[in-house]
Amino acid sequence: MELSARVEELMMWVSLYVEKKKHEFITPEHLLYGMLFDSIFAEAFTSCNGKVSELKKQLEQYFEENLEQAAEEHQAPVLSSQAAEVFIEAEVRAAACEKFVIELPHLFSAIPKLEDSYAVYFLNRQGVDMSDLLYEMCELEEEEQFGIEDDETHFYGESQEKSQIQWQDYVTCMNDHTKEYLPLIGREEELERTMQILCRKLKNNPLHVGEAGVGKTAITKGLTVLIEKGDVPPMLQGAKVYALDVGTMLAGTQYRGDFERRFKLVMEGLLTVEKPIVYIDEIHNIIGAGAGGNGTLDISNMLKPYLAEGHIRFIGATTYDEYKKIFSKSAGLIRRFQKVDIQEMTEEETINVIKGLIKSFEKHHKVRYGKDVIEQAVHLSHKYMNDRFLPDKAIDLIDEAGAYRSLHPNEGRHSQSVNRKLIEAILAKTCNIPKQTVEADEVKLLAGLEQELNRQIFGQKEAIAEVAHAVKLSRAGLNEDELPVASLLFVGPTGVGKTEVARCLAKQLGIPLVRFDMSEYAEKQAVAKLIGSPAGYVGYEEGGLLTNAVSKKPHCVLLLDEIEKAHADIYNILLQIMDYATLTDNQGKKTDFRNVILIMTSNVGAKQVGNHLIGFGERKIAKSAIEDAVKRHFSPEFRNRLTKIVTFHWMDDAMAEKIINKQLNLLSEKLEKKNVSVTYDASVFNYLMERGISKEYGAREIKRIIQTQMKPALVDQILFGKLKKGGKCVLHYAIQYGFYVVL
């Protein structure tokens, strides 16, 4: 059942009072207290020998002594169980009177029915006859004919609570805060276009559309500063700019009609201003805001009359995504707003902006920004902070560095300064980027990259040289800007070090390795897991595995292992990555791959390498067999987008010898942690050379032998035998015994 206008106004007043006092629940005592400010109830109560002022004091004392403040601030108050009983009983009484709305007498008559209620206790102390009071209330309502009084409220008196219900409480006059705003630098065209729209007679409402951080709010603040200086067209001189906070207007409006009344209060108040301009940030939120279902109007519909009238000018701000998904679907709003595109600034424009702002940051943080720091901050933020936009991300980096230096001053120095090193460190920390990736010292690291990889990977000098060259080319800035660092296809026999090169490369560069086993994506439907399920399917909201992984680690080595086993549709996804360094997921979000080293491994064609041809002689299939197989398996457009196809050699004795020594050294290092010193007999080395290396499996069998045969021979001695507390031993191999330990 609906509430009458008087009861709705009572509940709005009570809600504001409870919210102000930070009480958790609306109780029957609050309802009674609110009724005392109603003109009809107060007059009827007084005529029945009740003392309004005395009852007010008793209730206020009760609130002070018995009601605790809510633990969470700004939490909308809810009805207590007893207050809910009051409304249920009031609905029953209204229905008995064949009424379709709950009126104030119905609400009041339900209060005396409560048990153990302080509201009933205080009423009884007044000695007022309830029947007489209800009769008086009904008589006075009939005389008023259920109308609304001229003072626009049923609550009388200049009380402290009434002052809350003012239209200025829901808006902020931006003209009063111009001294706090940073100066607007650049954006002359956008600002002039905004003023031109505001000076129109009809449809004089600009709508700023741009990505988050490009300066939409800054343009409105800059306009406000110009208005205060008088440096605007005559039509805008003396204008007042008000920021409307939709969230504040919605707070506490839990009853039907509360929000509409607040909104009308604000709009009617703005009509009294000579030249009002209303700024609504995130204006897409007005669509649906305040609508309670059952055809209730939202803000966007309630705004239309004021937009058409033209006295109140509106400036809106939203992003392209929200404009397309939400705002553009309201044809009435689009017709009344004039779109102004706010594009991202270039690096040069951002540098000029920060140069104009730098003095205010130096004054705030009490630091000095060194030479070339601004250029460094803009360049690094543009390069590495891919999910944000200039100038906001560069300004944030400058501000963050200043805050760090003011909190961690350099000892022994009178004046504190921010240098390029600090900018690099702050960027690495805030963006989760390995420090050496952004530091100038990376040049030294790259100089020894090839040598370090050759130290860990044996017999693949040509392949490693090509990998190192591709990475150095990118770091030197000679690569295309809109491409990944490198897109490499590793081909060759299994077990020769393709995956190990990717792992060592990530470790040497200090960036994470993100690995996907492409054999898991052999079926067509499994491909959707990489970019997310289509709309309507399970997992749509979760996004894609590949896009999510790169979003979390935008600077990584992305390893797609055994790419030839994946479904052919995978290659279409990879084309987008290799060509434009972006991948769009199922929800339309673009993931940046510009700082990714993409490595794909494949064994295609490796089975034929080393096999004898049919016929006479000792002819064998050479390296060209792999190249031919790659051409057959991978399409021309795929191969054309690769930085390099890197071919790995098959295993020979020299490589095998180095790999065996490396694996035995790794085992020795593990045993040293147990205080066990092991020496390997020549028989062990000979067995590993004979059984651990093959052209078919490469060097993978070495690890398998060590894990399944050599380690078990040591386990019993380490856990229960003479090596329990450490010691020395020699590991042997014999055909009849296998591996065995000699102490």
N, C-alpha and C positions, 0 to 999 in steps of 0.2 A: 504494500500500500504506500502511496506517495505521501509526502509531507506538505503541509500548507506553507505558504510563503513566510508566514510569521515563525513557524517552527524551524524552517530551513535557516532563517536569519538567526534564530536562537542558537542553532547548532554550529553555525559558522562562528558566532561570537564566542561560544563556549570552547570550540576547538582552538581558536586563537589564544584564549586565556590559558588553557591547559598547556598548549605548546610553549607559551611564554614562561609559565611557571615550571616547565619541564616535568610535569606529572606524567606518569606512564599510562593511566587509564582515565577515561571520562566516567565519573561516578554519578549517582543520583544527586549527591550534594552539589556537584558542579551544575547539574541541570537546574536545581532549585536556585542556586546562586545566580545563574544567568537569567532566570525568570524575574528576579528582583530588579533587573535593569530594563525590563519590558514595561512600557507605559501602561498598558491595560492591566497586567498582573499587579503592578505596584499600586495602581489606583484602587483596584478591587481589594487588595490585601490591606491597604490603609483604611478603607471604608468599613472593613470588618474588624477594626481595632488592632490590626497587626502593626508592628513597628519594623519598617523596612531597614532602617539604619542599624538597629540592634541585631536583626537576623543576619545582615551582611557581616558585621563584626564577628558574630559567633561562627559563621561559616569560614571566614578568613582565618580565624584562630585555629579552627579544626584543620584546615589545609596545612597551616604552618606546622602544627604539632604532630599530625598523624600521617601525612602523605610524603613519601620519599621521592626525590627527583629520579627520573629515568637514568639508567646507566649509560645509554647511548644518546648523544645529542642529535637533534633534528629528526628524531624518530616520530612519525605521525602517531598521535594518540589514538587508542581504540576504546570501544565501549567495554566497561566492566560487566561482569555477569549480572549484577543487580540493575545496571542501566539498561542492559539488553532486555531484562524482564519488564522494565518500565515500558519500553517500546512495544513489546509483545502484548502487554495488557492494554496499552493505549489503542493498538490496532483492533483488539477485540471490542473495546468500548465504542470506537468509531464505527465499526461494522454494525454494532447493535443499534446505533443511531441512524443507520442507513446512510453513512457518510463514506465518501470515496477517498478522503484524505484525512490524515491525522492532524487535528487542530490542537492549539495550546491547551484548552480545557481537558481534552482527552489525555494529553500527556501528563498534566498536573494531577488529574484524578487517579492516575495509576501509581503515583508515588506513595500515598498512604497505605497501599496494599502490601508494601514491603515489610519484611520482618527484620529486626536487628539493623535498622538503618538510622544513621545519625540525622538524615534529612527529616525523617518522621519524628525523631526525638526533638529536634529544634522547632518543628512546626507545632508539636503538642505543647511545648513550653510557651508558645505565643498565645495559646488559648483561643485560637481562631476556629470558628465553626466552618468545617470544610464544605458543607452543603451550601451555606450562605456565600462562601468565597467563589465556588463554582458558578452559582447563579449570577453573582455580580460580574464575573468574567464574561459569561455568555451575553449578558445585557449590554456590556460595554462594546463587545465585538459586533453585536447587531447594530448598535448606534454608529459604529465606524464603518459598517457594511463590508467588513473584511478588507477595507482599503489600506493603502500604505500612506503614512503620514507625510506631510510636506517636507519634513527634515530628513527624508530618505532612510530613516531607520526607526525601529521601534524602541531602541535603547536610548534613554534620556541621560542628560547630565554630561558635563565635561570630565568624564572619568579617565583614569590613566589607561584603561583598556581600550576605550574608544579611539584614542590617538593611534592605535595600531592599524586601524582600518582606514588608511590613507593611500591614495594612488601612488604617491612618491615612494612608498615602501617597496614597491615591486619593480621599480626602475632605478637606474643610476644615471645621474646627470654627468655626462662625460666632460662638459665644459668646466666643471669644478675640479677636474683632476689633470688639466693640461700640463701643469708643471711637473707631473710625475712621468709624462710620456717621453720616450726617446724621440729624437727628431726624425722626420720622414725624409729619406734621401733617395732620390730617383723616383720612379713611378709617376713622372709628370703627365704622361699621356693618360694613364688610368685615372689619375686624380682629376684631370681636366674633363675627361669623359663622364666621371661621376658627377661633377658639378653641373655639367651641361644637362644631364638627365634630371637632376634635382630642380633645375630652373624651368623645366617644362611645365605647361599648364595641366596636361593630362598624362597619366601613366608616368609620373615623376618619381619612380622608385627603382634605384639601381640594385642589381643583384651581382655581387662579386663571386665569381666561380673560379676556383683554383685549388691546387693541391695544398695539403696541410703544410704550413711553414713558409709559404711564398710571400706572405705579408698582407693578407686580406684585411685583418683587423687593424694593422698599422696604417693602412690607407684611410680608414675611418677616423682613427686617432689623429692622423696628420690633417685631415679636413677640419676636425674640431679645433685644432691649434690655429689653423688659418682663420676660422670663424672668430675666435677670440681676439686675434690680431687685427681683424677687419680686412684681411687680404683676400676677400672673396667678392663675387658679384653682388650688386646691391640687393638682389632678391634673397640672398642667403645671409646678409649681414644681420647680426642680432639673433640668429637662429640658435635653438637649444637642442643638443643631441643627447638623446636618452638611450641607454642600453637596456633592453628588455630581457630579463632572465626568465625563460619559460619554466625552468625547474623550480624557482622560488614561487612562481604563481601557482604551480601545481601542488606544492607542499601543503599537506594538511587538508586538501579538498576531498574529503572522503564521502561527502554527502552530495546528492544531486543538486545542482544549482549553485554550489559554492564557487566553482571555478568560473562559471559564466558571470556571476556577480562581481568577482574580482576583476575579470577581464573588462567588463563594462565600466567598472570604477576607474581603471587605468585609462581606458580610451576616452571617457568623458572628461577625465582630468587633463589629458593631453590636449583636448579640444579648447581648453581655456588658455593654453599657451599660444603666443602670437605666431611663432614659426617653429613648430616642433618637428624634429627628425628622430625617428626611432630606429636604432640599430639592433638587428636580431642576428646574433651569431648562431651558426648551425641551424639555419632557418628551416632546413628540412624537418626538424623536430616538431614544427607547428602542425604538420599533417598528422592527424590522429591524436595529438595532445589534447587532453581534456574531454575526449569523446568517451562516454560511459556505455556505449552500446545503445540498442533500441532507437537508432536514428539520431542520437544526440550529436549536436554540432561540435566540431573540433575548432581549434584556433584559426586554421586556414579559412574556414567558412565564415567565422565571425569577423575576420579581418576584411573580407571583401567589400563591405559597405564603406569602410574607412579608406580602403585603397581607391575605390571609385570616386569618393568625395574629393580627395586631393589635398585637403587642408593638412593632414598629417602625412609627411613623407616618410617612407620606409627604406632602409638600406639593409639588404640581406647578404649573408655570406655562407657559402657551402662548397663542398668539394665536387669534383666531376662525377665521382662514383655515386654520391648521394643525390646529386642533381639528376642523374640519369635514372637511378633506381626509384627515387621517391618523388622528387619535386616535379620532374617533367611530366608525371602522370596526372598532375592537376592542371588542366588546360586553363582554368580560370585564373590561377595564380601566374602562370607563365605569361599570359596576355597582359597582366598588370605590372609585371616587372620587366626591366630592361637589362639584359645580360651583359656583364662586363668581364671579359676573360683576363685573369691575372696569371700570367705565365711565370715559370721559374726563372730567376735571374741567372745570367751568365756569370762565369768566374770573375770577369773584369768588373761587371756591375756590382757584384757582391763585395769585391775589394774596396770599391769606392764607398759603399754603404758602411762597411766596418771602419774605414778610415774616419768617417764622420762621427761614428759612435765611440771610438776607442777612448777618447778623453773621459767620457762618463764612466766607462768600465775601470779606467785607471783610478779615477777619483773614488769609486765605490770600493774597490779591492785594495786601494793604497799600494799599487804595484806599477811598474813600468813594463810596457811590452817592447821587446827588442826589435832590432831591424829584421825585416823580412818575415816576422812572425805572422802578420796578417795574411800575406801571400801563402805561407806554409799552411796555415789553418784552412784557408779556402780550398787550396789544391788537395790536401789530404782528405778533407771532409767530402769533397766532390768525388774523390777516387774511391774511398772506402765506405762511406755511409750511404749505401745505395738505396736504402728504403726511406730516405728522407730527402728534403729539398732545400735548395739555397733560397734565401740567405740564412734561414733559421738554423740549419745544422752547423754552419760556420760560426755564427754568433754564439751558439751554445758551446762550441769548442773553445772559443776565446773566453767566454764567461767561466767555464769549468776550470780552465787553466789558471785564471786569475784567482778563483776561489781556493784552488789547491795551494797556490803559492802564499796566499794570505794565511792559510791554516798551517802550512809547513814552510816557514821562512828559512832562507839560507842563513846559517849562523855566521856571525862576524861581519855581516854586511849591513850598512846603514839603510840603503834603499833596496827593495826587493824587485826582481825583474822576472819576466816570463820569456824564456828563450825557445828556440826551435825544438830542442831536446825534450822540453816539458810538454810541448804540443804533441809530439810524437808519442810520448808516454801516456798522456791523457787519452789520446785517440785509441791506442792499443788497449787500454783498460776499459774504456766505456763501450767500445765496439767489439770486444772479445776477439781482438786480432793479435796473433803472435807478435811480440814486440819487434823482433828482428825483421818482420815483414815491412814495417814502416820506417825503420831506422836507416840512416845513411850507411851504417856499418854493414848493411846487407850486401854491398858491393864486395867487401872482403869475403863474405860468406860464399857469394857466387863464384868468386875467383877460384876457390878450392873445391867447388861442387863436383866437378868431373873427377878429380883425384880422389875425393872421399868416396864417391860411388864405386870407383874401380877398386878401392881397398876392400869393399864389402861384397861386390859382385865380380866374379872371376870369368874371364874369357869372353866378355861382351863389350870390348872397348868401343867398337864401332857404334853399337846401339846406345851406349851410355853417352858417347860424344854427341850423338844426334839429340838425345833428350836434354842434355845440358845446354846445347846450342839453342834449342827452342825456348827454354826458360830464360836464358840470358837475353835473347832477342826481345822478349816481352818486357823484361825488367829494364832494358835500355830504352824503352818507349818507342821502338821501331815497329811494333805490331800494330794492327788495326785496333782502334779504340773500342769498337763494338764487337770484339771477338773474345773468346776465352783466352787465358794465358797461352795455352797450347791444347791442341786436339790430336792425340797420338794414338795410333793403332799398333800394338805390339803383337807380332806374329812370330811363330816358331814352334819347335817341339815343346812338349810338356816337360816341366822340371828343369828348365835351363835358366830361370831367374826373372821371368817377365813380371810376375806379381811382386817378387822381392825388390825389383828396381823401384816400383811404385811406392812400396813401403819405406825403403831407404830414402827415396827422394822427399817424401813427406817429413820424415824424421830430420833430414839434413836442413830443410827449409824452415823447420819449426812450425809446420802447419798440420792440422789433423788429416787423417786418411779416412775417407768415407767410401766404404766398399759395398757393392751390390753384386751378388752372385746371380748372373743372368739366366742360369738354368732354371731359376724359380719363375721366370717370366716366359716360358715356352708356349703357354696357351694364350689365345687372343684376349680372353677376359681378364687375364692377369696383368695385362699391360696397363689397365685403368688404375691399378694400385699405385703406379708411379706418379700420376698427376691427380689422382682422386677419382672416386666413383661419380658417374653422371647423376644429375638431379633426379631424385626419386628413388635412388638405390641406397642400400645400406652403406654407411660410411661416408656419405656425401659431405657432412659437416667436418669430417676429420682432415680433409685435404689429402695430398699425395705424399707418398713416402720419399720420393726423390726431391720434390719441391720443398717439403718440410725440412729435410736434412740439409739442403744447401742454404735455406733461409737461416737456419740456426748456425751453420758454419760456412759463411760465404767465401772464406779463404781456405781452400782445402785442395787436396788431391782426390779427385773423384775417380774411383777405380770400378769399372764395369767389367767384371771377370767373365771370361768365356762368352763373349758377346755373340758368337755365332750360334749359340744354343737358344737365344731369345727369339721371340716371335718377330716376324718381318715388320710388324707395325711399330716396333721399338725404334727402328731406323728413322721413321718419320718424325718421332719426338726428338731424336738426336740431331736431325737436320736443323731444327729450330735453334738448338743450343749452339751448334757449331757455326751457324751463319749469323745469328744476331745476339748470342750470349744471353738469351732470355728463354724462359719456359713458362707458359701460362697454365695455371692449374684449373681444376674443374669449376672454381668459383670466380674465375677471371683475374686472379691475383698473379702478377708477373714476378718471377724469381730471377734475380740477377746472377749470371754465371761469368761475369767479366774477370773475376779474380779466382777462377777455378782452373786447375790443371786437369783436363779430361784425359784419362788413360783407359783404353779398351784393350783387352787381351783376347787373343784368338789362337786356336791350334789348327785352324783350317789349312789343309794342304800338308800338314806336318807328317801325316801317316805315310806318305809316299817317299819322303826324304830318306835316302839311303837304301831303298829297296832296289833289287836287280830288275832290269828290264827283260822282257821276253826275247830270246834269241841268243846269238853267240856273243862271246866276249864278257868283260867285267864291267860293262857300262852301268852307271847308277844315276838316279834322278838327282839333279843338282838343286841349288837354291832357287832357280827359276821356277821350280814346281810350286813353291809357296806363292810366288808372285802371280802365277797363272790361276791358282786356286782362289786367291784373294779377289782377283778380277771377276772370276765366275760367281763368287758368293756375294760380294758387296757391289751395289749398284754404282754406276759412274758418278751420280750426284752425291752419293755418300763419300766416295773416295776423293772427290774433288774438293770437299770441304775439310779434309784432314790436313793438319799442319805437316804431318810426316807419317809414313808407314815404316815402322822400325822393325827390321828382321833380326831375330836372334839366332846365333849359331847353335848347332846341336853339340852335345857333350863330347869332348875328347879327353885323352888321358891327362894332359896338363891341367885342364879345368878340374877334372875329377880329383886330382891330387890336392889341389888347393881347397876344394870344398870339404874333402875328408878331414884335412888338418883343421879347418875352421870349426867343423861340427865336433871333433874330438876336443878342441880347446874349450868350446862351450860346455861340454860335459865336465871337463876338468874344473872349470870355474864354479859349476854347481856343487861339485864334490868338495871344493875348498871351503865352501860355507859350512860344511859338516866336519871340517878339519881333517879331511881325507885327501891324501896326495896319491894320485894314480899315474902309473907309467904304462904306456901301451906297447906290447910286444909287436914285432914285425908281422907276426901272423895275423894280428887284428887288422893292420893296415892292408895287408894283402887280400884278406877276405872281403873287406869293404870295397876294394878296387875291383874285385872279381864279381861280387854279388850286388854291390850298392849302386853301380853305375850302368846305365844302358841307354841306347839311343831311343828306345821306346818310352821309357819312364823318366829319363834324365837322372837327376840326383835325388829325386823324392825317396828312393828306396833306402838311401843312407839314413835319413831320419827314422824311417820305419824300423830298420835293423837295430839302431841304437835304442829306440823306444821299446821294442818287443823282445830283443835278445840280450843286448849288452847291459841295460839297466837292471833287469831281473837278476842277472848274475851277481850284482852288487847289493841288492836289497837286503837279503838275509844277514849278510855280514855287517851292514850298517845298522840294522835294527836290533839284531840279537847276538851277533858274533863279535869278533875281535876288533872290528872297526866302529863299534858302538860309541867309543869315546874318541874316535879319530885314529889316524895312523897312516902308514904307507902300504901300497899294494901294487901289484903288476897284473894287468889284464891280458890273458892269453886266449887263443882260439885253436881248437883241435876239432877235426871232423867227427871223432867219436864222442867228444864231450860238449862241443859247442864252445861258448864263452865261459871261462872260469877264472877265479881270482887266486893269485899266489901272494901270500902275505910275507 
